[in-house]
């Protein structure tokens, strides 16, 4: 198993999920919705969302990456994501693996039908950010695309 996959699994296991109403404003408006984070952050910050891949690995058909999303040079999101590459068309998988665009931007531009389903929200302790969400992206057949 890869180091990044281990970190992802440990982070998911350690989450203490909160109901949406316990997420403080303005984070509630940024996190508690069924949309992708890329377009939500672009709308909120009024700019293009850029991706920085901090770490990445592949294991058992899955692609893991640790990322920061930024708008005009300011980091606006930190995330760990697990992507099921086999559930994407090849050309979309290639764009994901290139690491140049946020997943939400790729999905929206590709025309793939997908759903964003937040499974819960959390408050981070001893971190540089306050609140977050644990989310799944599903395709039209309800196959998992990412979490």
N, CA, C and O atoms as a GROMACS GRO file, in nm:
protein
  588
    1UNK      N    1   0.084  -0.118   0.000
    1UNK     CA    2   0.000   0.000   0.000
    1UNK      C    3   0.089   0.124   0.000
    1UNK      O    4   0.196   0.123   0.060
    2UNK      N    5   0.046   0.230  -0.066
    2UNK     CA    6   0.126   0.351  -0.076
    2UNK      C    7   0.110   0.437   0.049
    2UNK      O    8   0.012   0.427   0.122
    3UNK      N    9   0.209   0.521   0.070
    3UNK     CA   10   0.207   0.614   0.183
    3UNK      C   11   0.084   0.705   0.176
    3UNK      O   12   0.016   0.724   0.276
    4UNK      N   13   0.056   0.760   0.057
    4UNK     CA   14  -0.056   0.852   0.043
    4UNK      C   15  -0.189   0.780   0.066
    4UNK      O   16  -0.280   0.836   0.129
    5UNK      N   17  -0.202   0.658   0.016
    5UNK     CA   18  -0.325   0.581   0.041
    5UNK      C   19  -0.342   0.557   0.191
    5UNK      O   20  -0.453   0.570   0.243
    6UNK      N   21  -0.234   0.523   0.259
    6UNK     CA   22  -0.241   0.504   0.404
    6UNK      C   23  -0.286   0.632   0.474
    6UNK      O   24  -0.370   0.628   0.564
    7UNK      N   25  -0.233   0.746   0.432
    7UNK     CA   26  -0.272   0.875   0.491
    7UNK      C   27  -0.419   0.904   0.465
    7UNK      O   28  -0.490   0.951   0.553
    8UNK      N   29  -0.464   0.876   0.342
    8UNK     CA   30  -0.604   0.899   0.308
    8UNK      C   31  -0.695   0.814   0.396
    8UNK      O   32  -0.790   0.865   0.456
    9UNK      N   33  -0.665   0.685   0.404
    9UNK     CA   34  -0.748   0.594   0.484
    9UNK      C   35  -0.748   0.634   0.632
    9UNK      O   36  -0.852   0.628   0.698
   10UNK      N   37  -0.633   0.676   0.684
   10UNK     CA   38  -0.625   0.719   0.824
   10UNK      C   39  -0.706   0.846   0.846
   10UNK      O   40  -0.776   0.859   0.947
   11UNK      N   41  -0.699   0.940   0.752
   11UNK     CA   42  -0.774   1.065   0.764
   11UNK      C   43  -0.924   1.038   0.764
   11UNK      O   44  -0.998   1.095   0.844
   12UNK      N   45  -0.969   0.951   0.674
   12UNK     CA   46  -1.112   0.918   0.668
   12UNK      C   47  -1.157   0.849   0.797
   12UNK      O   48  -1.264   0.879   0.848
   13UNK      N   49  -1.076   0.758   0.848
   13UNK     CA   50  -1.111   0.686   0.970
   13UNK      C   51  -1.118   0.778   1.091
   13UNK      O   52  -1.195   0.753   1.184
   14UNK      N   53  -1.039   0.886   1.090
   14UNK     CA   54  -1.034   0.978   1.204
   14UNK      C   55  -1.138   1.089   1.199
   14UNK      O   56  -1.148   1.168   1.293
   15UNK      N   57  -1.214   1.096   1.092
   15UNK     CA   58  -1.312   1.205   1.081
   15UNK      C   59  -1.424   1.188   1.185
   15UNK      O   60  -1.478   1.080   1.204
   16UNK      N   61  -1.454   1.297   1.248
   16UNK     CA   62  -1.570   1.303   1.337
   16UNK      C   63  -1.670   1.394   1.267
   16UNK      O   64  -1.658   1.516   1.271
   17UNK      N   65  -1.768   1.332   1.203
   17UNK     CA   66  -1.859   1.408   1.116
   17UNK      C   67  -1.962   1.486   1.196
   17UNK      O   68  -2.010   1.442   1.300
   18UNK      N   69  -1.994   1.605   1.144
   18UNK     CA   70  -2.092   1.695   1.203
   18UNK      C   71  -2.211   1.710   1.109
   18UNK      O   72  -2.196   1.692   0.988
   19UNK      N   73  -2.328   1.741   1.163
   19UNK     CA   74  -2.439   1.778   1.074
   19UNK      C   75  -2.412   1.917   1.015
   19UNK      O   76  -2.340   1.998   1.076
   20UNK      N   77  -2.468   1.945   0.900
   20UNK     CA   78  -2.445   2.072   0.830
   20UNK      C   79  -2.473   2.192   0.918
   20UNK      O   80  -2.401   2.292   0.911
   21UNK      N   81  -2.577   2.186   1.002
   21UNK     CA   82  -2.614   2.301   1.083
   21UNK      C   83  -2.509   2.336   1.190
   21UNK      O   84  -2.515   2.444   1.248
   22UNK      N   85  -2.415   2.247   1.215
   22UNK     CA   86  -2.309   2.275   1.313
   22UNK      C   87  -2.183   2.334   1.248
   22UNK      O   88  -2.087   2.365   1.318
   23UNK      N   89  -2.184   2.348   1.116
   23UNK     CA   90  -2.072   2.411   1.047
   23UNK      C   91  -2.091   2.561   1.054
   23UNK      O   92  -2.196   2.613   1.014
   24UNK      N   93  -1.991   2.632   1.105
   24UNK     CA   94  -2.001   2.777   1.124
   24UNK      C   95  -2.005   2.851   0.990
   24UNK      O   96  -1.950   2.804   0.890
   25UNK      N   97  -2.071   2.966   0.990
   25UNK     CA   98  -2.069   3.053   0.873
   25UNK      C   99  -1.933   3.121   0.870
   25UNK      O  100  -1.880   3.148   0.978
   26UNK      N  101  -1.872   3.150   0.757
   26UNK     CA  102  -1.920   3.136   0.621
   26UNK      C  103  -1.892   2.998   0.562
   26UNK      O  104  -1.926   2.971   0.447
   27UNK      N  105  -1.830   2.909   0.641
   27UNK     CA  106  -1.794   2.776   0.590
   27UNK      C  107  -1.916   2.696   0.548
   27UNK      O  108  -1.909   2.617   0.453
   28UNK      N  109  -2.027   2.715   0.616
   28UNK     CA  110  -2.148   2.639   0.583
   28UNK      C  111  -2.187   2.662   0.438
   28UNK      O  112  -2.218   2.567   0.366
   29UNK      N  113  -2.187   2.788   0.394
   29UNK     CA  114  -2.223   2.818   0.256
   29UNK      C  115  -2.124   2.765   0.154
   29UNK      O  116  -2.160   2.734   0.041
   30UNK      N  117  -1.998   2.754   0.196
   30UNK     CA  118  -1.895   2.703   0.106
   30UNK      C  119  -1.892   2.552   0.098
   30UNK      O  120  -1.848   2.496  -0.002
   31UNK      N  121  -1.937   2.483   0.203
   31UNK     CA  122  -1.923   2.338   0.212
   31UNK      C  123  -2.052   2.259   0.204
   31UNK      O  124  -2.055   2.149   0.150
   32UNK      N  125  -2.160   2.315   0.256
   32UNK     CA  126  -2.284   2.239   0.275
   32UNK      C  127  -2.376   2.255   0.155
   32UNK      O  128  -2.474   2.330   0.159
   33UNK      N  129  -2.344   2.184   0.048
   33UNK     CA  130  -2.420   2.188  -0.077
   33UNK      C  131  -2.387   2.062  -0.155
   33UNK      O  132  -2.297   1.987  -0.119
   34UNK      N  133  -2.461   2.041  -0.262
   34UNK     CA  134  -2.438   1.922  -0.346
   34UNK      C  135  -2.376   1.962  -0.480
   34UNK      O  136  -2.417   1.913  -0.586
   35UNK      N  137  -2.277   2.051  -0.475
   35UNK     CA  138  -2.206   2.096  -0.595
   35UNK      C  139  -2.059   2.060  -0.580
   35UNK      O  140  -2.013   2.025  -0.472
   36UNK      N  141  -1.986   2.070  -0.689
   36UNK     CA  142  -1.841   2.050  -0.680
   36UNK      C  143  -1.778   2.170  -0.611
   36UNK      O  144  -1.831   2.281  -0.617
   37UNK      N  145  -1.665   2.148  -0.547
   37UNK     CA  146  -1.597   2.256  -0.476
   37UNK      C  147  -1.527   2.353  -0.570
   37UNK      O  148  -1.516   2.471  -0.538
   38UNK      N  149  -1.481   2.307  -0.685
   38UNK     CA  150  -1.408   2.395  -0.776
   38UNK      C  151  -1.494   2.513  -0.819
   38UNK      O  152  -1.451   2.627  -0.807
   39UNK      N  153  -1.615   2.487  -0.869
   39UNK     CA  154  -1.699   2.599  -0.913
   39UNK      C  155  -1.748   2.681  -0.795
   39UNK      O  156  -1.765   2.803  -0.807
   40UNK      N  157  -1.772   2.618  -0.681
   40UNK     CA  158  -1.814   2.691  -0.561
   40UNK      C  159  -1.706   2.789  -0.518
   40UNK      O  160  -1.734   2.904  -0.486
   41UNK      N  161  -1.582   2.743  -0.516
   41UNK     CA  162  -1.471   2.831  -0.477
   41UNK      C  163  -1.447   2.940  -0.581
   41UNK      O  164  -1.419   3.055  -0.544
   42UNK      N  165  -1.458   2.908  -0.708
   42UNK     CA  166  -1.441   3.008  -0.814
   42UNK      C  167  -1.546   3.118  -0.800
   42UNK      O  168  -1.513   3.236  -0.811
   43UNK      N  169  -1.670   3.079  -0.776
   43UNK     CA  170  -1.778   3.179  -0.759
   43UNK      C  171  -1.756   3.263  -0.634
   43UNK      O  172  -1.774   3.384  -0.637
   44UNK      N  173  -1.718   3.200  -0.525
   44UNK     CA  174  -1.700   3.270  -0.398
   44UNK      C  175  -1.583   3.369  -0.403
   44UNK      O  176  -1.593   3.481  -0.354
   45UNK      N  177  -1.472   3.325  -0.462
   45UNK     CA  178  -1.352   3.408  -0.463
   45UNK      C  179  -1.338   3.493  -0.589
   45UNK      O  180  -1.248   3.577  -0.598
   46UNK      N  181  -1.426   3.472  -0.686
   46UNK     CA  182  -1.425   3.554  -0.806
   46UNK      C  183  -1.303   3.536  -0.894
   46UNK      O  184  -1.247   3.633  -0.945
   47UNK      N  185  -1.261   3.413  -0.912
   47UNK     CA  186  -1.145   3.390  -0.998
   47UNK      C  187  -1.132   3.244  -1.037
   47UNK      O  188  -1.211   3.159  -0.995
   48UNK      N  189  -1.033   3.217  -1.118
   48UNK     CA  190  -1.004   3.081  -1.164
   48UNK      C  191  -0.936   3.005  -1.052
   48UNK      O  192  -0.846   3.057  -0.985
   49UNK      N  193  -0.978   2.880  -1.031
   49UNK     CA  194  -0.919   2.794  -0.929
   49UNK      C  195  -0.803   2.717  -0.992
   49UNK      O  196  -0.820   2.650  -1.094
   50UNK      N  197  -0.686   2.728  -0.930
   50UNK     CA  198  -0.567   2.658  -0.977
   50UNK      C  199  -0.534   2.543  -0.885
   50UNK      O  200  -0.563   2.547  -0.765
   51UNK      N  201  -0.474   2.440  -0.941
   51UNK     CA  202  -0.441   2.318  -0.869
   51UNK      C  203  -0.290   2.307  -0.846
   51UNK      O  204  -0.211   2.330  -0.937
   52UNK      N  205  -0.253   2.271  -0.724
   52UNK     CA  206  -0.115   2.232  -0.693
   52UNK      C  207  -0.121   2.093  -0.634
   52UNK      O  208  -0.183   2.072  -0.529
   53UNK      N  209  -0.058   1.997  -0.699
   53UNK     CA  210  -0.053   1.860  -0.648
   53UNK      C  211   0.068   1.851  -0.556
   53UNK      O  212   0.182   1.868  -0.599
   54UNK      N  213   0.042   1.823  -0.428
   54UNK     CA  214   0.148   1.813  -0.328
   54UNK      C  215   0.209   1.674  -0.326
   54UNK      O  216   0.329   1.658  -0.304
   55UNK      N  217   0.126   1.573  -0.349
   55UNK     CA  218   0.171   1.434  -0.350
   55UNK      C  219   0.069   1.354  -0.428
   55UNK      O  220  -0.047   1.393  -0.437
   56UNK      N  221   0.112   1.243  -0.486
   56UNK     CA  222   0.020   1.157  -0.560
   56UNK      C  223   0.074   1.015  -0.564
   56UNK      O  224   0.194   0.992  -0.555
   57UNK      N  225  -0.018   0.920  -0.578
   57UNK     CA  226   0.020   0.780  -0.593
   57UNK      C  227  -0.095   0.704  -0.657
   57UNK      O  228  -0.208   0.752  -0.659
   58UNK      N  229  -0.063   0.586  -0.708
   58UNK     CA  230  -0.163   0.496  -0.767
   58UNK      C  231  -0.150   0.361  -0.701
   58UNK      O  232  -0.039   0.315  -0.672
   59UNK      N  233  -0.266   0.298  -0.676
   59UNK     CA  234  -0.265   0.169  -0.609
   59UNK      C  235  -0.398   0.100  -0.638
   59UNK      O  236  -0.504   0.159  -0.617
   60UNK      N  237  -0.394  -0.024  -0.685
   60UNK     CA  238  -0.515  -0.104  -0.708
   60UNK      C  239  -0.619  -0.031  -0.794
   60UNK      O  240  -0.738  -0.036  -0.763
   61UNK      N  241  -0.575   0.035  -0.900
   61UNK     CA  242  -0.668   0.103  -0.990
   61UNK      C  243  -0.719   0.235  -0.939
   61UNK      O  244  -0.806   0.297  -1.001
   62UNK      N  245  -0.668   0.279  -0.827
   62UNK     CA  246  -0.711   0.407  -0.769
   62UNK      C  247  -0.596   0.507  -0.778
   62UNK      O  248  -0.479   0.470  -0.778
   63UNK      N  249  -0.633   0.631  -0.786
   63UNK     CA  250  -0.536   0.740  -0.791
   63UNK      C  251  -0.562   0.828  -0.669
   63UNK      O  252  -0.675   0.874  -0.647
   64UNK      N  253  -0.459   0.851  -0.592
   64UNK     CA  254  -0.469   0.933  -0.471
   64UNK      C  255  -0.386   1.058  -0.492
   64UNK      O  256  -0.276   1.053  -0.547
   65UNK      N  257  -0.441   1.171  -0.446
   65UNK     CA  258  -0.357   1.288  -0.448
   65UNK      C  259  -0.392   1.383  -0.334
   65UNK      O  260  -0.506   1.392  -0.289
   66UNK      N  261  -0.290   1.452  -0.291
   66UNK     CA  262  -0.300   1.555  -0.189
   66UNK      C  263  -0.283   1.686  -0.265
   66UNK      O  264  -0.186   1.704  -0.339
   67UNK      N  265  -0.377   1.778  -0.246
   67UNK     CA  266  -0.377   1.899  -0.328
   67UNK      C  267  -0.404   2.025  -0.247
   67UNK      O  268  -0.454   2.021  -0.134
   68UNK      N  269  -0.368   2.136  -0.308
   68UNK     CA  270  -0.412   2.268  -0.264
   68UNK      C  271  -0.477   2.333  -0.384
   68UNK      O  272  -0.426   2.325  -0.496
   69UNK      N  273  -0.589   2.398  -0.361
   69UNK     CA  274  -0.653   2.479  -0.464
   69UNK      C  275  -0.632   2.625  -0.426
   69UNK      O  276  -0.645   2.662  -0.309
   70UNK      N  277  -0.600   2.707  -0.525
   70UNK     CA  278  -0.575   2.848  -0.497
   70UNK      C  279  -0.647   2.936  -0.599
   70UNK      O  280  -0.677   2.894  -0.711
   71UNK      N  281  -0.675   3.057  -0.556
   71UNK     CA  282  -0.734   3.160  -0.642
   71UNK      C  283  -0.647   3.283  -0.625
   71UNK      O  284  -0.625   3.329  -0.513
   72UNK      N  285  -0.598   3.338  -0.735
   72UNK     CA  286  -0.506   3.453  -0.736
   72UNK      C  287  -0.394   3.438  -0.633
   72UNK      O  288  -0.362   3.532  -0.560
   73UNK      N  289  -0.336   3.319  -0.629
   73UNK     CA  290  -0.221   3.294  -0.544
   73UNK      C  291  -0.252   3.263  -0.398
   73UNK      O  292  -0.160   3.230  -0.323
   74UNK      N  293  -0.377   3.271  -0.357
   74UNK     CA  294  -0.415   3.244  -0.218
   74UNK      C  295  -0.473   3.102  -0.209
   74UNK      O  296  -0.566   3.069  -0.282
   75UNK      N  297  -0.418   3.019  -0.121
   75UNK     CA  298  -0.472   2.884  -0.102
   75UNK      C  299  -0.609   2.895  -0.037
   75UNK      O  300  -0.625   2.957   0.068
   76UNK      N  301  -0.709   2.832  -0.103
   76UNK     CA  302  -0.847   2.839  -0.054
   76UNK      C  303  -0.902   2.702  -0.015
   76UNK      O  304  -1.010   2.693   0.042
   77UNK      N  305  -0.827   2.595  -0.047
   77UNK     CA  306  -0.870   2.461  -0.006
   77UNK      C  307  -0.749   2.368  -0.003
   77UNK      O  308  -0.660   2.376  -0.087
   78UNK      N  309  -0.751   2.279   0.095
   78UNK     CA  310  -0.656   2.169   0.104
   78UNK      C  311  -0.739   2.043   0.095
   78UNK      O  312  -0.848   2.037   0.152
   79UNK      N  313  -0.691   1.941   0.025
   79UNK     CA  314  -0.770   1.819   0.016
   79UNK      C  315  -0.690   1.694  -0.011
   79UNK      O  316  -0.580   1.698  -0.067
   80UNK      N  317  -0.747   1.584   0.029
   80UNK     CA  318  -0.701   1.450  -0.007
   80UNK      C  319  -0.814   1.388  -0.087
   80UNK      O  320  -0.930   1.395  -0.046
   81UNK      N  321  -0.781   1.326  -0.199
   81UNK     CA  322  -0.886   1.269  -0.284
   81UNK      C  323  -0.842   1.133  -0.336
   81UNK      O  324  -0.725   1.109  -0.366
   82UNK      N  325  -0.940   1.044  -0.346
   82UNK     CA  326  -0.921   0.911  -0.403
   82UNK      C  327  -1.009   0.906  -0.527
   82UNK      O  328  -1.130   0.931  -0.519
   83UNK      N  329  -0.950   0.873  -0.641
   83UNK     CA  330  -1.021   0.873  -0.769
   83UNK      C  331  -1.023   0.732  -0.826
   83UNK      O  332  -0.920   0.666  -0.832
   84UNK      N  333  -1.141   0.687  -0.869
   84UNK     CA  334  -1.158   0.557  -0.935
   84UNK      C  335  -1.141   0.580  -1.085
   84UNK      O  336  -1.239   0.607  -1.154
   85UNK      N  337  -1.020   0.570  -1.135
   85UNK     CA  338  -0.991   0.601  -1.275
   85UNK      C  339  -1.069   0.515  -1.373
   85UNK      O  340  -1.104   0.561  -1.482
   86UNK      N  341  -1.097   0.389  -1.336
   86UNK     CA  342  -1.167   0.298  -1.427
   86UNK      C  343  -1.310   0.342  -1.457
   86UNK      O  344  -1.371   0.293  -1.552
   87UNK      N  345  -1.365   0.433  -1.378
   87UNK     CA  346  -1.501   0.480  -1.400
   87UNK      C  347  -1.509   0.606  -1.486
   87UNK      O  348  -1.616   0.664  -1.503
   88UNK      N  349  -1.395   0.647  -1.540
   88UNK     CA  350  -1.388   0.764  -1.628
   88UNK      C  351  -1.351   0.720  -1.769
   88UNK      O  352  -1.280   0.621  -1.787
   89UNK      N  353  -1.398   0.794  -1.870
   89UNK     CA  354  -1.345   0.771  -2.006
   89UNK      C  355  -1.194   0.797  -2.006
   89UNK      O  356  -1.144   0.876  -1.926
   90UNK      N  357  -1.122   0.731  -2.094
   90UNK     CA  358  -0.976   0.739  -2.096
   90UNK      C  359  -0.925   0.883  -2.106
   90UNK      O  360  -0.831   0.921  -2.036
   91UNK      N  361  -0.988   0.964  -2.192
   91UNK     CA  362  -0.939   1.101  -2.210
   91UNK      C  363  -0.956   1.184  -2.083
   91UNK      O  364  -0.877   1.275  -2.056
   92UNK      N  365  -1.059   1.155  -2.004
   92UNK     CA  366  -1.080   1.226  -1.877
   92UNK      C  367  -0.977   1.177  -1.775
   92UNK      O  368  -0.920   1.258  -1.701
   93UNK      N  369  -0.953   1.047  -1.770
   93UNK     CA  370  -0.850   0.993  -1.680
   93UNK      C  371  -0.714   1.056  -1.709
   93UNK      O  372  -0.640   1.089  -1.617
   94UNK      N  373  -0.682   1.073  -1.835
   94UNK     CA  374  -0.554   1.134  -1.872
   94UNK      C  375  -0.544   1.277  -1.822
   94UNK      O  376  -0.438   1.319  -1.775
   95UNK      N  377  -0.652   1.352  -1.831
   95UNK     CA  378  -0.652   1.490  -1.780
   95UNK      C  379  -0.635   1.491  -1.629
   95UNK      O  380  -0.564   1.576  -1.574
   96UNK      N  381  -0.700   1.398  -1.561
   96UNK     CA  382  -0.688   1.390  -1.416
   96UNK      C  383  -0.542   1.362  -1.378
   96UNK      O  384  -0.486   1.430  -1.293
   97UNK      N  385  -0.483   1.262  -1.442
   97UNK     CA  386  -0.345   1.223  -1.411
   97UNK      C  387  -0.243   1.330  -1.448
   97UNK      O  388  -0.134   1.332  -1.391
   98UNK      N  389  -0.276   1.418  -1.541
   98UNK     CA  390  -0.183   1.525  -1.579
   98UNK      C  391  -0.160   1.622  -1.463
   98UNK      O  392  -0.055   1.687  -1.456
   99UNK      N  393  -0.256   1.633  -1.371
   99UNK     CA  394  -0.238   1.715  -1.252
   99UNK      C  395  -0.232   1.865  -1.276
   99UNK      O  396  -0.170   1.937  -1.198
  100UNK      N  397  -0.295   1.912  -1.382
  100UNK     CA  398  -0.291   2.054  -1.414
  100UNK      C  399  -0.422   2.127  -1.384
  100UNK      O  400  -0.425   2.250  -1.378
  101UNK      N  401  -0.531   2.051  -1.366
  101UNK     CA  402  -0.663   2.111  -1.345
  101UNK      C  403  -0.732   2.044  -1.227
  101UNK      O  404  -0.714   1.925  -1.203
  102UNK      N  405  -0.812   2.122  -1.153
  102UNK     CA  406  -0.892   2.060  -1.046
  102UNK      C  407  -0.993   1.961  -1.105
  102UNK      O  408  -1.040   1.979  -1.217
  103UNK      N  409  -1.024   1.857  -1.028
  103UNK     CA  410  -1.118   1.755  -1.075
  103UNK      C  411  -1.253   1.815  -1.112
  103UNK      O  412  -1.311   1.778  -1.214
  104UNK      N  413  -1.303   1.906  -1.031
  104UNK     CA  414  -1.433   1.967  -1.062
  104UNK      C  415  -1.435   2.037  -1.197
  104UNK      O  416  -1.534   2.028  -1.270
  105UNK      N  417  -1.328   2.106  -1.230
  105UNK     CA  418  -1.320   2.174  -1.360
  105UNK      C  419  -1.320   2.072  -1.474
  105UNK      O  420  -1.386   2.092  -1.576
  106UNK      N  421  -1.246   1.963  -1.455
  106UNK     CA  422  -1.241   1.858  -1.558
  106UNK      C  423  -1.379   1.797  -1.577
  106UNK      O  424  -1.424   1.780  -1.690
  107UNK      N  425  -1.446   1.764  -1.467
  107UNK     CA  426  -1.579   1.704  -1.476
  107UNK      C  427  -1.676   1.798  -1.546
  107UNK      O  428  -1.751   1.755  -1.634
  108UNK      N  429  -1.677   1.924  -1.508
  108UNK     CA  430  -1.771   2.019  -1.566
  108UNK      C  431  -1.744   2.043  -1.715
  108UNK      O  432  -1.838   2.056  -1.793
  109UNK      N  433  -1.619   2.048  -1.754
  109UNK     CA  434  -1.585   2.070  -1.894
  109UNK      C  435  -1.605   1.945  -1.979
  109UNK      O  436  -1.628   1.955  -2.100
  110UNK      N  437  -1.597   1.827  -1.918
  110UNK     CA  438  -1.608   1.702  -1.994
  110UNK      C  439  -1.751   1.670  -2.035
  110UNK      O  440  -1.773   1.594  -2.130
  111UNK      N  441  -1.848   1.728  -1.965
  111UNK     CA  442  -1.988   1.698  -1.993
  111UNK      C  443  -2.037   1.570  -1.927
  111UNK      O  444  -2.152   1.532  -1.948
  112UNK      N  445  -1.953   1.504  -1.847
  112UNK     CA  446  -1.998   1.385  -1.775
  112UNK      C  447  -2.109   1.422  -1.677
  112UNK      O  448  -2.102   1.526  -1.610
  113UNK      N  449  -2.208   1.337  -1.669
  113UNK     CA  450  -2.315   1.357  -1.571
  113UNK      C  451  -2.266   1.297  -1.440
  113UNK      O  452  -2.226   1.181  -1.434
  114UNK      N  453  -2.268   1.378  -1.335
  114UNK     CA  454  -2.224   1.330  -1.204
  114UNK      C  455  -2.302   1.400  -1.094
  114UNK      O  456  -2.364   1.504  -1.115
  115UNK      N  457  -2.296   1.340  -0.977
  115UNK     CA  458  -2.360   1.396  -0.858
  115UNK      C  459  -2.256   1.412  -0.750
  115UNK      O  460  -2.166   1.329  -0.734
  116UNK      N  461  -2.268   1.520  -0.676
  116UNK     CA  462  -2.184   1.542  -0.560
  116UNK      C  463  -2.271   1.514  -0.437
  116UNK      O  464  -2.377   1.574  -0.420
  117UNK      N  465  -2.225   1.421  -0.352
  117UNK     CA  466  -2.302   1.382  -0.234
  117UNK      C  467  -2.217   1.392  -0.108
  117UNK      O  468  -2.148   1.297  -0.072
  118UNK      N  469  -2.223   1.508  -0.041
  118UNK     CA  470  -2.150   1.518   0.086
  118UNK      C  471  -2.205   1.416   0.186
  118UNK      O  472  -2.326   1.406   0.206
  119UNK      N  473  -2.114   1.341   0.247
  119UNK     CA  474  -2.154   1.242   0.347
  119UNK      C  475  -2.147   1.299   0.488
  119UNK      O  476  -2.201   1.241   0.582
  120UNK      N  477  -2.082   1.411   0.501
  120UNK     CA  478  -2.073   1.475   0.631
  120UNK      C  479  -1.971   1.586   0.629
  120UNK      O  480  -1.898   1.605   0.532
  121UNK      N  481  -1.969   1.659   0.738
  121UNK     CA  482  -1.882   1.776   0.752
  121UNK      C  483  -1.803   1.757   0.880
  121UNK      O  484  -1.843   1.681   0.969
  122UNK      N  485  -1.691   1.825   0.890
  122UNK     CA  486  -1.608   1.808   1.009
  122UNK      C  487  -1.539   1.938   1.044
  122UNK      O  488  -1.523   2.027   0.961
  123UNK      N  489  -1.499   1.946   1.168
  123UNK     CA  490  -1.418   2.057   1.217
  123UNK      C  491  -1.280   2.002   1.243
  123UNK      O  492  -1.264   1.903   1.315
  124UNK      N  493  -1.181   2.065   1.186
  124UNK     CA  494  -1.043   2.021   1.204
  124UNK      C  495  -0.986   2.085   1.330
  124UNK      O  496  -1.009   2.202   1.358
  125UNK      N  497  -0.911   2.007   1.403
  125UNK     CA  498  -0.846   2.055   1.524
  125UNK      C  499  -0.696   2.063   1.496
  125UNK      O  500  -0.640   1.977   1.429
  126UNK      N  501  -0.631   2.166   1.548
  126UNK     CA  502  -0.486   2.184   1.531
  126UNK      C  503  -0.447   2.181   1.384
  126UNK      O  504  -0.359   2.105   1.344
  127UNK      N  505  -0.513   2.265   1.306
  127UNK     CA  506  -0.487   2.268   1.163
  127UNK      C  507  -0.492   2.411   1.114
  127UNK      O  508  -0.532   2.502   1.188
  128UNK      N  509  -0.452   2.433   0.988
  128UNK     CA  510  -0.458   2.566   0.928
  128UNK      C  511  -0.594   2.597   0.869
  128UNK      O  512  -0.615   2.707   0.818
  129UNK      N  513  -0.688   2.504   0.876
  129UNK     CA  514  -0.822   2.529   0.827
  129UNK      C  515  -0.920   2.489   0.935
  129UNK      O  516  -0.888   2.413   1.027
  130UNK      N  517  -1.041   2.541   0.924
  130UNK     CA  518  -1.137   2.521   1.032
  130UNK      C  519  -1.237   2.410   1.004
  130UNK      O  520  -1.260   2.325   1.090
  131UNK      N  521  -1.296   2.410   0.887
  131UNK     CA  522  -1.402   2.313   0.857
  131UNK      C  523  -1.375   2.247   0.722
  131UNK      O  524  -1.303   2.301   0.638
  132UNK      N  525  -1.435   2.129   0.704
  132UNK     CA  526  -1.420   2.058   0.578
  132UNK      C  527  -1.539   1.970   0.552
  132UNK      O  528  -1.635   1.967   0.630
  133UNK      N  529  -1.533   1.896   0.442
  133UNK     CA  530  -1.640   1.803   0.411
  133UNK      C  531  -1.583   1.674   0.355
  133UNK      O  532  -1.477   1.672   0.292
  134UNK      N  533  -1.657   1.568   0.380
  134UNK     CA  534  -1.625   1.437   0.325
  134UNK      C  535  -1.730   1.412   0.219
  134UNK      O  536  -1.849   1.402   0.250
  135UNK      N  537  -1.687   1.402   0.094
  135UNK     CA  538  -1.778   1.405  -0.019
  135UNK      C  539  -1.751   1.287  -0.112
  135UNK      O  540  -1.639   1.238  -0.122
  136UNK      N  541  -1.857   1.243  -0.179
  136UNK     CA  542  -1.845   1.143  -0.286
  136UNK      C  543  -1.895   1.204  -0.415
  136UNK      O  544  -1.993   1.279  -0.415
  137UNK      N  545  -1.829   1.172  -0.523
  137UNK     CA  546  -1.877   1.207  -0.657
  137UNK      C  547  -1.917   1.078  -0.725
  137UNK      O  548  -1.839   0.983  -0.732
  138UNK      N  549  -2.041   1.074  -0.776
  138UNK     CA  550  -2.095   0.954  -0.839
  138UNK      C  551  -2.134   0.984  -0.983
  138UNK      O  552  -2.176   1.095  -1.015
  139UNK      N  553  -2.120   0.883  -1.070
  139UNK     CA  554  -2.163   0.902  -1.208
  139UNK      C  555  -2.312   0.873  -1.220
  139UNK      O  556  -2.379   0.846  -1.121
  140UNK      N  557  -2.364   0.878  -1.343
  140UNK     CA  558  -2.508   0.860  -1.366
  140UNK      C  559  -2.557   0.720  -1.330
  140UNK      O  560  -2.676   0.699  -1.310
  141UNK      N  561  -2.464   0.622  -1.324
  141UNK     CA  562  -2.500   0.486  -1.283
  141UNK      C  563  -2.475   0.463  -1.134
  141UNK      O  564  -2.486   0.351  -1.085
  142UNK      N  565  -2.442   0.570  -1.063
  142UNK     CA  566  -2.413   0.569  -0.919
  142UNK      C  567  -2.284   0.495  -0.886
  142UNK      O  568  -2.266   0.448  -0.773
  143UNK      N  569  -2.195   0.485  -0.985
  143UNK     CA  570  -2.062   0.432  -0.957
  143UNK      C  571  -1.978   0.546  -0.898
  143UNK      O  572  -1.990   0.661  -0.940
  144UNK      N  573  -1.896   0.512  -0.803
  144UNK     CA  574  -1.814   0.616  -0.740
  144UNK      C  575  -1.703   0.663  -0.836
  144UNK      O  576  -1.631   0.582  -0.894
  145UNK      N  577  -1.693   0.792  -0.849
  145UNK     CA  578  -1.587   0.853  -0.928
  145UNK      C  579  -1.473   0.896  -0.838
  145UNK      O  580  -1.355   0.876  -0.870
  146UNK      N  581  -1.509   0.954  -0.723
  146UNK     CA  582  -1.406   1.002  -0.631
  146UNK      C  583  -1.468   1.022  -0.493
  146UNK      O  584  -1.589   1.036  -0.478
  147UNK      N  585  -1.379   1.024  -0.393
  147UNK     CA  586  -1.422   1.060  -0.258
  147UNK      C  587  -1.308   1.132  -0.192
  147UNK      O  588  -1.320   1.173  -0.076
   0.00000   0.00000   0.00000
